[in-house]
């Protein structure tokens, strides 16, 4: 990720964030043969596509990581000058 002079690699466990998003949004999935919100994650991915959780996982993780990167940049620059 590059933000105004910050080179920062966001290293996250995608599986953990995908699981968190799945459990938060499971109640909205309606798949034939399952009660609403009770379908397993792999079935939901097959029915809607693997990308179904990517945007929500990104929105959940990136703001915190970006804030941490900005804090790191500004605190480290303060001491380097």
C-alpha positions as CSV (number, residue, x, y, z in Angstrom):
1,X,0.0,0.0,0.0
2,X,1.3,3.5,-0.8
3,X,-0.1,6.6,0.8
4,X,1.6,9.9,0.5
5,X,5.2,8.7,1.0
6,X,4.3,5.7,3.1
7,X,5.3,2.3,1.9
8,X,3.5,-0.1,4.2
9,X,2.7,-3.8,3.6
10,X,-0.5,-4.8,5.2
11,X,-0.1,-8.3,6.4
12,X,-3.3,-9.9,7.6
13,X,-4.7,-13.3,7.9
14,X,-7.4,-13.3,5.2
15,X,-9.0,-16.4,6.5
16,X,-9.7,-14.8,9.9
17,X,-11.1,-11.6,8.5
18,X,-13.3,-13.6,6.0
19,X,-14.6,-15.7,8.9
20,X,-15.4,-12.6,10.9
21,X,-17.3,-11.1,8.0
22,X,-19.1,-14.4,7.3
23,X,-20.4,-14.6,10.9
24,X,-21.5,-10.9,10.8
25,X,-23.4,-11.2,7.5
26,X,-24.6,-14.9,7.6
27,X,-28.1,-13.8,8.5
28,X,-28.5,-12.2,5.0
29,X,-27.7,-15.3,2.9
30,X,-30.7,-17.2,1.6
31,X,-29.6,-20.5,-0.1
32,X,-32.1,-23.2,-1.1
33,X,-31.9,-26.2,1.2
34,X,-30.7,-24.3,4.2
35,X,-32.5,-22.1,6.7
36,X,-31.8,-18.4,6.2
37,X,-28.3,-17.7,7.7
38,X,-27.5,-21.3,8.4
39,X,-25.6,-22.3,5.2
40,X,-21.9,-23.1,5.7
41,X,-19.3,-20.6,4.4
42,X,-18.0,-22.9,1.6
43,X,-21.6,-23.3,0.3
44,X,-22.2,-19.5,0.4
45,X,-19.0,-19.0,-1.5
46,X,-20.0,-21.6,-4.2
47,X,-23.5,-20.0,-4.5
48,X,-22.5,-16.3,-4.6
49,X,-18.8,-16.6,-5.7
50,X,-15.6,-16.5,-3.7
51,X,-15.4,-12.7,-3.9
52,X,-18.6,-12.2,-1.8
53,X,-16.6,-11.5,1.4
54,X,-13.6,-9.6,0.0
55,X,-15.0,-6.1,0.1
56,X,-16.3,-6.4,3.6
57,X,-13.1,-8.0,4.9
58,X,-11.1,-5.2,3.2
59,X,-13.3,-2.5,4.8
60,X,-13.0,-4.2,8.2
61,X,-9.2,-4.5,8.3
62,X,-7.7,-1.7,6.2
63,X,-8.8,1.4,8.3
64,X,-7.1,0.0,11.4
65,X,-3.9,-0.9,9.6
66,X,-3.8,2.4,7.7
67,X,-4.2,4.3,11.0
68,X,-1.4,2.3,12.5
69,X,0.8,3.0,9.5
70,X,0.1,6.8,9.7
71,X,0.9,6.8,13.5
72,X,4.1,5.0,12.8
73,X,5.1,7.4,10.0
74,X,4.4,10.5,12.0
75,X,6.0,9.3,15.2
76,X,9.1,8.0,13.5
77,X,9.6,11.2,11.4
78,X,9.3,13.4,14.5
79,X,12.3,11.7,16.0
80,X,14.3,11.6,12.8
81,X,14.3,15.4,12.2
